[in-house]
Amino acid sequence: MSKPKIVILGAGYGGIMTSKSLEKLLKSGEADVTLINKHDYHYLTTQLHKTGVGTAADRQIAMSIPELINPNKTRFLRAAVSSVDINTQEVHLEGGDTVKYDYLVIALGFEIETFGISGVKENAFAIRSFRSSKTIYHQIIKQFNLYKEDHDPSRLTIVVAGGGFTGIEMMGELADGLPKLCKEHDIPYEKIRIVAIEAAPSVIPFFPKQSIQYTTEILKKRNIELITSTKILECTAEKVILENNLEIPTKTLIWSCGVKGNSIVHKWGLPIENGKIPVDSELRVKNMKNIFSLGDCSLFMKDEKNALPPTAQVALQQAPVCAKNIVASIRGELLNTFEYHHKGSVASIGLMAAVGKVGNFRLSGLFGAFMKQVIEARYLFNLGGPSLIIKQHFGVSREPVKVTAKQ
């Protein structure tokens, strides 16, 4: 009798931690596990703002997948998925190869939500992946070099769209990292202009008033211009057009206004609700016994009206339950019900400040920044133990990660 074949699509937080959990749970020879990802690195989505400004080495953010998994227990396949045939139980890859599965895990992450705003897809720079964040860095350097030729002030104007966690982390990192970049490229930092745009009345509007006030004060101290209660109507390669007849000349619009599930899954004959794959309480795709989905592309309802948000925290809690339920399915045992427990949220505002809430406690300032580091270190520990923490902080390679346009 052949061993069951488990195939995991995507090596983001949910995919990589499902594979790590399976390595611990499966007995030797009990199943074949294949992890498929379109590039050979796993990146820290919550740290992409550092890649965008160049304040961290590439390998601190993008880690080699073959070095994170046990090759004796998990086969890694670098490939892009083109489609899935749920009838023949096959994953079709770009290039024509196919991979058979008995159990499938879909963890393909998110796409940027443009809300139909004209010009965003063509002209904005998204904090979507390691490659896209690296493109932000290269765009900033490119504009620095061009500024030396024509002294166009719009080249030194950086607009951040979106005042949620991702947006304020990007703003803080820009304020931290740009002085050094300006010095390296002989650009007067006092000519840099950072503008933040948020459609809601304030940044992080989902947080308590004290946290909003603290964040606003920190951003203003860092000379970041805040434009709130204002929607973006259009963006071109030359400017951002806002409500109230406002225009901001800029060559660099950084987009952090929300995400949606990966639309590639819409073509596979799976149930789709609100653009995502609905899953049951055991994380199985509705009405399917052998297909699981987790993370940003799945829809898990925490109650009758509300779905879980597309966050790393959700994916990381789903991954071990998903792995346990696959193993239980193989062994004919009862499956576990997934229960989400919100452990709080912390967003950095540069290296020395952060804002967050854990339980009933509000975090801010240097202590908040410390807790952000603790959270990141805890993830590295779960991913690769203390050796990975040491490597990422002290022994990481300084060689840049090579990326391609398709990544």
VONUMAR-961259 format. One record per residue (C-alpha): residue number from 0; z, y, x. Coordinates in nm, 4 decimals. Layout:
[rec NUM,[Z,Y,X]]
...
//
This chain:
[rec 0,[0.0000,0.0000,0.0000]]
[rec 1,[-0.1015,0.3386,0.1453]]
[rec 2,[0.1586,0.6075,0.2018]]
[rec 3,[0.1702,0.9020,-0.0403]]
[rec 4,[-0.0163,1.2078,0.0879]]
[rec 5,[0.1624,1.5419,0.0552]]
[rec 6,[-0.0525,1.8511,0.1124]]
[rec 7,[0.0961,2.2004,0.1411]]
[rec 8,[-0.1362,2.4983,0.0993]]
[rec 9,[-0.0124,2.8070,0.2826]]
[rec 10,[0.2389,2.8562,0.5640]]
[rec 11,[0.4198,3.1633,0.4379]]
[rec 12,[0.7922,3.1535,0.3665]]
[rec 13,[0.7616,2.8990,0.0859]]
[rec 14,[0.5066,2.6720,0.2541]]
[rec 15,[0.6605,2.6563,0.6006]]
[rec 16,[1.0137,2.5974,0.4693]]
[rec 17,[0.8925,2.3263,0.2301]]
[rec 18,[0.7371,2.1450,0.5263]]
[rec 19,[1.0565,2.1885,0.7327]]
[rec 20,[1.2656,2.0525,0.4448]]
[rec 21,[1.0344,1.7521,0.4042]]
[rec 22,[1.0727,1.6751,0.7745]]
[rec 23,[1.4478,1.6375,0.7166]]
[rec 24,[1.4313,1.4505,0.3843]]
[rec 25,[1.1537,1.1946,0.4341]]
[rec 26,[1.2221,0.8658,0.6045]]
[rec 27,[1.0014,0.7628,0.8938]]
[rec 28,[0.6633,0.6505,0.7591]]
[rec 29,[0.7550,0.7294,0.3970]]
[rec 30,[0.4732,0.9814,0.3445]]
[rec 31,[0.1998,1.1729,0.5244]]
[rec 32,[0.2502,1.5513,0.5211]]
[rec 33,[-0.0311,1.7974,0.5911]]
[rec 34,[0.0260,2.1721,0.6158]]
[rec 35,[-0.2920,2.3803,0.5746]]
[rec 36,[-0.3102,2.7466,0.6733]]
[rec 37,[-0.6049,2.9713,0.7538]]
[rec 38,[-0.4568,3.0894,1.0833]]
[rec 39,[-0.2320,2.9166,1.3341]]
[rec 40,[0.0660,3.1504,1.3009]]
[rec 41,[0.3428,3.2070,1.0466]]
[rec 42,[0.4310,3.5734,1.0121]]
[rec 43,[0.7421,3.7530,0.8913]]
[rec 44,[0.6203,3.9438,0.5883]]
[rec 45,[0.9423,4.1460,0.5733]]
[rec 46,[0.8730,4.2773,0.9260]]
[rec 47,[0.5065,4.3739,0.8918]]
[rec 48,[0.5897,4.7450,0.9033]]
[rec 49,[0.6782,4.6953,1.2704]]
[rec 50,[0.3343,4.5520,1.3401]]
[rec 51,[0.1800,4.8513,1.1633]]
[rec 52,[0.3432,5.0937,1.4070]]
[rec 53,[0.3535,4.8673,1.7116]]
[rec 54,[0.7321,4.8717,1.7477]]
[rec 55,[0.7560,4.4942,1.7933]]
[rec 56,[0.5646,4.2460,2.0044]]
[rec 57,[0.3064,4.0467,1.8096]]
[rec 58,[0.4853,3.7170,1.8694]]
[rec 59,[0.8087,3.8559,1.7301]]
[rec 60,[0.6303,3.8834,1.3957]]
[rec 61,[0.3633,3.6103,1.4176]]
[rec 62,[0.4952,3.2738,1.5402]]
[rec 63,[0.2873,2.9719,1.6365]]
[rec 64,[0.2933,2.7153,1.3544]]
[rec 65,[0.2475,2.4136,1.5888]]
[rec 66,[0.5632,2.5257,1.7713]]
[rec 67,[0.7630,2.5534,1.4457]]
[rec 68,[0.6876,2.2101,1.2984]]
[rec 69,[0.7488,1.8566,1.4201]]
[rec 70,[0.4018,1.7168,1.5007]]
[rec 71,[0.5331,1.3625,1.4551]]
[rec 72,[0.6232,1.4375,1.0936]]
[rec 73,[0.3827,1.7142,0.9850]]
[rec 74,[0.0119,1.7428,1.0557]]
[rec 75,[-0.1043,2.1023,1.0836]]
[rec 76,[-0.4593,2.1832,0.9825]]
[rec 77,[-0.5967,2.5294,1.0532]]
[rec 78,[-0.8460,2.5867,0.7731]]
[rec 79,[-0.9205,2.8091,0.4753]]
[rec 80,[-0.9031,2.6530,0.1302]]
[rec 81,[-1.2114,2.7057,-0.0854]]
[rec 82,[-1.1125,2.5051,-0.3939]]
[rec 83,[-0.9004,2.2247,-0.5354]]
[rec 84,[-1.0307,1.9454,-0.7580]]
[rec 85,[-0.7361,1.8379,-0.9714]]
[rec 86,[-0.9325,1.5436,-1.1154]]
[rec 87,[-1.0190,1.3763,-0.7848]]
[rec 88,[-0.7029,1.5138,-0.6185]]
[rec 89,[-0.8932,1.6724,-0.3338]]
[rec 90,[-0.8576,2.0003,-0.1459]]
[rec 91,[-1.1941,2.1410,-0.0410]]
[rec 92,[-1.1998,2.3491,0.2760]]
[rec 93,[-1.4421,2.6145,0.3921]]
[rec 94,[-1.6920,2.4334,0.6114]]
[rec 95,[-1.7187,2.1326,0.3808]]
[rec 96,[-1.4235,1.9101,0.4762]]
[rec 97,[-1.1946,1.7630,0.2102]]
[rec 98,[-0.8316,1.6522,0.2173]]
[rec 99,[-0.6976,1.3986,-0.0331]]
[rec 100,[-0.3546,1.4468,-0.1856]]
[rec 101,[-0.1081,1.2601,-0.4044]]
[rec 102,[0.1305,1.5552,-0.4180]]
[rec 103,[0.0147,1.9141,-0.3796]]
[rec 104,[0.2204,2.2252,-0.3035]]
[rec 105,[0.0504,2.5599,-0.3710]]
[rec 106,[0.2142,2.8398,-0.1723]]
[rec 107,[-0.0773,3.0749,-0.1117]]
[rec 108,[0.1052,3.4045,-0.1373]]
[rec 109,[-0.0134,3.7346,-0.2775]]
[rec 110,[-0.2916,3.9892,-0.2969]]
[rec 111,[-0.2588,4.3659,-0.3114]]
[rec 112,[-0.2464,4.5204,-0.6580]]
[rec 113,[-0.4705,4.8300,-0.6713]]
[rec 114,[-0.4098,4.9055,-1.0426]]
[rec 115,[-0.7803,4.9802,-1.0719]]
[rec 116,[-0.7517,5.3041,-0.8738]]
[rec 117,[-1.0900,5.4074,-0.7389]]
[rec 118,[-1.1365,5.3779,-0.3636]]
[rec 119,[-0.8141,5.1919,-0.2813]]
[rec 120,[-0.9785,4.8588,-0.2019]]
[rec 121,[-1.2406,5.0242,0.0181]]
[rec 122,[-1.0371,5.2906,0.1952]]
[rec 123,[-0.6641,5.2138,0.1933]]
[rec 124,[-0.4844,5.0154,0.4620]]
[rec 125,[-0.2656,4.7494,0.3049]]
[rec 126,[0.0591,4.5962,0.4282]]
[rec 127,[-0.0632,4.2538,0.3215]]
[rec 128,[-0.0756,4.0256,0.6253]]
[rec 129,[-0.0273,4.0294,0.9990]]
[rec 130,[-0.3947,4.1119,1.0480]]
[rec 131,[-0.3998,4.3935,0.7921]]
[rec 132,[-0.0832,4.5454,0.9391]]
[rec 133,[-0.2321,4.5239,1.2868]]
[rec 134,[-0.5304,4.7140,1.1484]]
[rec 135,[-0.2954,5.0001,1.0516]]
[rec 136,[-0.1808,5.0249,1.4123]]
[rec 137,[-0.5382,5.0318,1.5425]]
[rec 138,[-0.6298,5.2947,1.2803]]
[rec 139,[-0.3489,5.5245,1.3961]]
[rec 140,[-0.4571,5.4915,1.7621]]
[rec 141,[-0.8215,5.5489,1.6667]]
[rec 142,[-0.7335,5.8697,1.4822]]
[rec 143,[-0.5230,5.9890,1.7769]]
[rec 144,[-0.8225,5.9507,2.0069]]
[rec 145,[-1.0593,6.1233,1.7634]]
[rec 146,[-0.8128,6.4100,1.7167]]
[rec 147,[-0.8458,6.4908,2.0865]]
[rec 148,[-1.2167,6.5495,2.0245]]
[rec 149,[-1.2206,6.7552,1.7025]]
[rec 150,[-0.8545,6.8582,1.6401]]
[rec 151,[-0.8913,6.7686,1.2725]]
[rec 152,[-0.5318,6.7785,1.1334]]
[rec 153,[-0.6133,6.5151,0.8693]]
[rec 154,[-0.6316,6.2598,1.1525]]
[rec 155,[-0.2610,6.3140,1.2185]]
[rec 156,[-0.1704,6.2985,0.8485]]
[rec 157,[-0.0467,5.9563,0.7399]]
[rec 158,[0.0082,5.8950,0.3690]]
[rec 159,[0.2261,5.6079,0.2453]]
[rec 160,[0.1621,5.5152,-0.1175]]
[rec 161,[0.4572,5.3470,-0.2862]]
[rec 162,[0.8287,5.4171,-0.2585]]
[rec 163,[0.9644,5.0662,-0.3025]]
[rec 164,[1.1238,4.8605,-0.0254]]
[rec 165,[0.7993,4.8027,0.1632]]
[rec 166,[0.7080,5.1694,0.1424]]
[rec 167,[1.0369,5.3113,0.2686]]
[rec 168,[1.0469,5.0545,0.5488]]
[rec 169,[0.7010,5.1690,0.6555]]
[rec 170,[0.8060,5.5357,0.6366]]
[rec 171,[1.1154,5.4717,0.8473]]
[rec 172,[0.9178,5.2756,1.1053]]
[rec 173,[0.6569,5.5516,1.1315]]
[rec 174,[0.9314,5.8087,1.1937]]
[rec 175,[1.0836,5.5792,1.4575]]
[rec 176,[0.7672,5.4654,1.6324]]
[rec 177,[0.5265,5.7599,1.6215]]
[rec 178,[0.7102,5.9785,1.8776]]
[rec 179,[0.6596,5.7082,2.1415]]
[rec 180,[0.2965,5.6481,2.0385]]
[rec 181,[0.2284,6.0217,2.0496]]
[rec 182,[0.3733,6.0438,2.4001]]
[rec 183,[0.1642,5.7480,2.5171]]
[rec 184,[-0.1558,5.9021,2.3790]]
[rec 185,[-0.0779,6.2644,2.4655]]
[rec 186,[-0.0552,6.3804,2.1028]]
[rec 187,[0.1929,6.6563,2.0034]]
[rec 188,[0.4360,6.4842,1.7669]]
[rec 189,[0.5142,6.8124,1.5901]]
[rec 190,[0.1605,6.8032,1.4507]]
[rec 191,[0.2164,6.4634,1.2850]]
[rec 192,[0.2524,6.4733,0.9065]]
[rec 193,[0.3935,6.1773,0.7102]]
[rec 194,[0.3603,6.2028,0.3316]]
[rec 195,[0.5122,5.9577,0.0828]]
[rec 196,[0.3789,5.9328,-0.2724]]
[rec 197,[0.5630,5.7583,-0.5563]]
[rec 198,[0.4649,5.7566,-0.9242]]
[rec 199,[0.8274,5.7095,-1.0364]]
[rec 200,[1.0790,5.9990,-1.0323]]
[rec 201,[1.2289,5.8726,-0.7041]]
[rec 202,[1.1919,5.6219,-0.4242]]
[rec 203,[1.3535,5.2788,-0.4846]]
[rec 204,[1.4001,5.3699,-0.8549]]
[rec 205,[1.5483,5.0249,-0.9241]]
[rec 206,[1.8550,5.1059,-0.7093]]
[rec 207,[2.1806,5.2947,-0.7875]]
[rec 208,[2.1720,5.6742,-0.7753]]
[rec 209,[2.3857,5.6875,-0.4606]]
[rec 210,[2.1392,5.4635,-0.2762]]
[rec 211,[1.8436,5.6690,-0.3967]]
[rec 212,[2.0121,5.9893,-0.2847]]
[rec 213,[2.0992,5.8447,0.0569]]
[rec 214,[1.7449,5.7160,0.1118]]
[rec 215,[1.5921,6.0479,0.0044]]
[rec 216,[1.8163,6.2414,0.2428]]
[rec 217,[1.7359,6.0103,0.5357]]
[rec 218,[1.3615,6.0361,0.4764]]
[rec 219,[1.3750,6.4156,0.4537]]
[rec 220,[1.5806,6.4323,0.7740]]
[rec 221,[1.3027,6.2348,0.9387]]
[rec 222,[1.0560,6.5056,0.8231]]
[rec 223,[0.8848,6.2819,0.5698]]
[rec 224,[0.7376,6.4752,0.2777]]
[rec 225,[0.8229,6.3131,-0.0556]]
[rec 226,[0.5965,6.3566,-0.3570]]
[rec 227,[0.7465,6.1801,-0.6596]]
[rec 228,[0.6568,6.1591,-1.0306]]
[rec 229,[0.2936,6.1791,-0.9232]]
[rec 230,[0.0176,5.9207,-0.9558]]
[rec 231,[-0.2738,5.8638,-0.7220]]
[rec 232,[-0.6025,5.9058,-0.9090]]
[rec 233,[-0.8491,5.8238,-0.6315]]
[rec 234,[-0.8758,5.7815,-0.2603]]
[rec 235,[-1.1717,5.8316,-0.0296]]
[rec 236,[-1.2168,5.7912,0.3449]]
[rec 237,[-1.1327,6.1617,0.3772]]
[rec 238,[-0.8558,6.2340,0.1259]]
[rec 239,[-0.6133,6.1181,-0.1416]]
[rec 240,[-0.6552,6.2755,-0.4857]]
[rec 241,[-0.3394,6.3070,-0.6972]]
[rec 242,[-0.2388,6.4303,-1.0390]]
[rec 243,[-0.1777,6.8013,-1.0922]]
[rec 244,[-0.4883,6.8942,-0.8913]]
[rec 245,[-0.3253,6.7902,-0.5641]]
[rec 246,[-0.5297,6.6641,-0.2710]]
[rec 247,[-0.4125,6.5472,0.0689]]
[rec 248,[-0.6730,6.5332,0.3455]]
[rec 249,[-0.6096,6.2143,0.5443]]
[rec 250,[-0.7930,5.9359,0.7202]]
[rec 251,[-0.4994,5.6949,0.6884]]
[rec 252,[-0.3601,5.5888,0.3504]]
[rec 253,[-0.1127,5.3013,0.3801]]
[rec 254,[-0.0870,5.1086,0.0528]]
[rec 255,[0.2436,4.9510,-0.0569]]
[rec 256,[0.2230,4.9847,-0.4345]]
[rec 257,[0.2718,4.6280,-0.5494]]
[rec 258,[0.1299,4.2783,-0.5290]]
[rec 259,[-0.0182,4.0085,-0.7499]]
[rec 260,[-0.0666,3.6337,-0.7124]]
[rec 261,[-0.3533,3.5009,-0.5025]]
[rec 262,[-0.6553,3.4991,-0.7329]]
[rec 263,[-0.8187,3.1995,-0.5598]]
[rec 264,[-0.6029,2.9691,-0.7747]]
[rec 265,[-0.7697,3.0993,-1.0933]]
[rec 266,[-1.0786,2.8847,-1.0299]]
[rec 267,[-0.9115,2.5436,-1.0015]]
[rec 268,[-0.8583,2.4542,-1.3657]]
[rec 269,[-0.4844,2.5191,-1.3472]]
[rec 270,[-0.2938,2.7005,-1.6219]]
[rec 271,[-0.2757,3.0745,-1.5520]]
[rec 272,[-0.0376,3.3239,-1.7118]]
[rec 273,[-0.0255,3.6900,-1.6114]]
[rec 274,[-0.2437,3.6083,-1.3133]]
[rec 275,[-0.0100,3.3408,-1.1772]]
[rec 276,[0.0498,2.9657,-1.2031]]
[rec 277,[0.3302,2.8928,-1.4527]]
[rec 278,[0.5803,2.6340,-1.3325]]
[rec 279,[0.8553,2.4408,-1.5075]]
[rec 280,[1.2212,2.4247,-1.4137]]
[rec 281,[1.1440,2.1651,-1.1428]]
[rec 282,[0.8742,2.3902,-0.9871]]
[rec 283,[0.5909,2.1664,-1.1083]]
[rec 284,[0.2817,2.3316,-1.2484]]
[rec 285,[0.3151,2.3147,-1.6265]]
[rec 286,[0.1927,1.9835,-1.7694]]
[rec 287,[0.1255,1.8401,-1.4222]]
[rec 288,[0.3463,1.5818,-1.2526]]
[rec 289,[0.2172,1.5961,-0.8963]]
[rec 290,[0.1316,1.9636,-0.8356]]
[rec 291,[0.4041,2.2083,-0.7373]]
[rec 292,[0.3770,2.5838,-0.6892]]
[rec 293,[0.6180,2.8344,-0.5416]]
[rec 294,[0.6386,3.1860,-0.4077]]
[rec 295,[0.4199,3.4803,-0.4999]]
[rec 296,[0.1375,3.2897,-0.6710]]
[rec 297,[0.3703,3.1046,-0.9102]]
[rec 298,[0.5297,3.2237,-1.2335]]
[rec 299,[0.8894,3.1105,-1.2809]]
[rec 300,[1.0582,3.2545,-1.5891]]
[rec 301,[1.4266,3.3262,-1.5340]]
[rec 302,[1.4630,3.3861,-1.9080]]
[rec 303,[1.2345,3.4162,-2.2107]]
[rec 304,[1.1002,3.7577,-2.1128]]
[rec 305,[1.1464,3.8021,-1.7381]]
[rec 306,[0.9866,3.6284,-1.4403]]
[rec 307,[1.1308,3.6066,-1.0920]]
[rec 308,[0.9985,3.8794,-0.8596]]
[rec 309,[0.7516,3.8043,-0.5779]]
[rec 310,[1.0014,3.8225,-0.2908]]
[rec 311,[1.0692,3.6226,0.0237]]
[rec 312,[1.4171,3.5440,-0.1082]]
[rec 313,[1.2747,3.3653,-0.4126]]
[rec 314,[1.0296,3.1587,-0.2056]]
[rec 315,[1.3004,3.0616,0.0426]]
[rec 316,[1.5277,2.9350,-0.2343]]
[rec 317,[1.2436,2.7473,-0.4034]]
[rec 318,[1.1234,2.5662,-0.0887]]
[rec 319,[1.4107,2.3166,-0.0381]]
[rec 320,[1.4188,2.2355,-0.4116]]
[rec 321,[1.0435,2.1788,-0.4091]]
[rec 322,[1.0779,1.9425,-0.1108]]
[rec 323,[1.3647,1.7524,-0.2762]]
[rec 324,[1.1638,1.7104,-0.5952]]
[rec 325,[0.8579,1.5766,-0.4129]]
[rec 326,[1.0751,1.3212,-0.2360]]
[rec 327,[1.2468,1.2356,-0.5664]]
[rec 328,[0.9051,1.1862,-0.7281]]
[rec 329,[0.7990,0.9475,-0.4510]]
[rec 330,[1.1217,0.7482,-0.4853]]
[rec 331,[1.1240,0.7477,-0.8642]]
[rec 332,[1.4448,0.9491,-0.8822]]
[rec 333,[1.5504,1.2359,-1.1088]]
[rec 334,[1.4216,1.5794,-1.0154]]
[rec 335,[1.6372,1.8845,-0.9471]]
[rec 336,[1.6341,2.1955,-1.1636]]
[rec 337,[1.5705,2.5152,-0.9705]]
[rec 338,[1.8254,2.7922,-1.0169]]
[rec 339,[1.7777,3.1274,-0.8508]]
[rec 340,[2.0790,3.3130,-0.7129]]
[rec 341,[2.0102,3.6702,-0.6096]]
[rec 342,[2.1893,3.7337,-0.2809]]
[rec 343,[2.1161,4.1024,-0.2567]]
[rec 344,[1.8475,4.3167,-0.0963]]
[rec 345,[1.8426,4.5299,0.2166]]
[rec 346,[1.5609,4.7579,0.3343]]
[rec 347,[1.5493,4.9179,0.6767]]
[rec 348,[1.4718,5.2874,0.7220]]
[rec 349,[1.3900,5.2682,1.0896]]
[rec 350,[1.6083,5.0913,1.3444]]
[rec 351,[1.9371,5.2747,1.2873]]
[rec 352,[1.9563,5.3004,0.9083]]
[rec 353,[1.9088,5.0828,0.6022]]
[rec 354,[1.9889,5.0784,0.2339]]
[rec 355,[2.0771,4.7817,0.0179]]
[rec 356,[2.3012,4.6085,-0.2263]]
[rec 357,[2.4788,4.2738,-0.1886]]
[rec 358,[2.6735,4.1752,-0.4982]]
[rec 359,[2.8675,4.4820,-0.6044]]
[rec 360,[2.8613,4.6312,-0.2556]]
[rec 361,[2.6262,4.9110,-0.1599]]
[rec 362,[2.5070,4.9082,0.1988]]
[rec 363,[2.3767,5.2069,0.3900]]
[rec 364,[2.3521,5.3552,0.7345]]
[rec 365,[2.4098,5.1670,1.0571]]
[rec 366,[2.6019,4.8858,0.8856]]
[rec 367,[2.3098,4.8344,0.6490]]
[rec 368,[2.0746,4.8168,0.9481]]
[rec 369,[2.3035,4.5576,1.1083]]
[rec 370,[2.3017,4.3469,0.7906]]
[rec 371,[1.9213,4.3627,0.7823]]
[rec 372,[1.9204,4.2146,1.1334]]
[rec 373,[2.1659,3.9451,1.0259]]
[rec 374,[1.9397,3.8458,0.7351]]
[rec 375,[1.6366,3.8202,0.9640]]
[rec 376,[1.8344,3.6192,1.2211]]
[rec 377,[1.9547,3.3808,0.9511]]
[rec 378,[1.5970,3.3077,0.8515]]
[rec 379,[1.4985,3.2383,1.2121]]
[rec 380,[1.7987,3.0065,1.2415]]
[rec 381,[1.6923,2.8101,0.9332]]
[rec 382,[1.3360,2.7969,1.0624]]
[rec 383,[1.4012,2.6896,1.4202]]
[rec 384,[1.7714,2.6952,1.5026]]
[rec 385,[1.9486,2.9102,1.7641]]
[rec 386,[1.6753,2.8454,2.0210]]
[rec 387,[1.4212,3.0286,1.8041]]
[rec 388,[1.6548,3.3282,1.7644]]
[rec 389,[1.6988,3.3485,2.1419]]
[rec 390,[1.3265,3.3095,2.2039]]
[rec 391,[1.2286,3.5757,1.9491]]
[rec 392,[1.4712,3.8289,2.0926]]
[rec 393,[1.4568,3.7582,2.4640]]
[rec 394,[1.1767,3.5193,2.5567]]
[rec 395,[0.8888,3.6094,2.3289]]
[rec 396,[0.5422,3.6396,2.4806]]
[rec 397,[0.4116,3.9955,2.5136]]
[rec 398,[0.0505,3.8833,2.4883]]
[rec 399,[-0.1161,4.0185,2.1703]]
[rec 400,[-0.2099,3.7727,1.8981]]
[rec 401,[-0.5841,3.7353,1.8616]]
[rec 402,[-0.6987,3.7870,1.5048]]
[rec 403,[-1.0397,3.7760,1.3415]]
[rec 404,[-1.1885,3.9834,1.0627]]
[rec 405,[-1.1620,3.6903,0.8195]]
[rec 406,[-0.7893,3.6489,0.8699]]
//
